[in-house]
């Protein structure tokens, strides 16, 4: 039924890693290079990401409720069918980031024009 990594801490180079069917509730990622990794059918609720390179990372069918991103590179990252309720993102590179196929920069432009 998947791997339970609840509350785990990650400090490593994790380029091109594929996480599938995992419970990572409350996990912490600190100073990790996760470029081009994928997260499919994952519980990432209340996870913290700090000092992370997430360039090109893909999240699909995930719960990220109450997750915290700080000092992260989310350029070219994609979020598809992801619950982002109460997510906090500070000090982040969002260039090319997409949510359900829409560029985040386009979402901000639409919001600012209303």
Secondary structure as UniProt FT lines:
FT   STRAND          3..4
FT   TURN            6..7
FT   STRAND          9..10
FT   TURN            15..16
FT   STRAND          18..23
FT   TURN            25..26
FT   STRAND          28..30
FT   TURN            35..36
FT   STRAND          38..43
FT   TURN            45..46
FT   STRAND          48..53
FT   TURN            55..56
FT   STRAND          58..63
FT   TURN            65..66
FT   STRAND          68..73
FT   TURN            75..76
FT   STRAND          78..83
FT   TURN            85..86
FT   STRAND          88..93
FT   TURN            95..96
FT   STRAND          98..99
FT   TURN            100..101
FT   STRAND          102..103
FT   HELIX           104..112
//
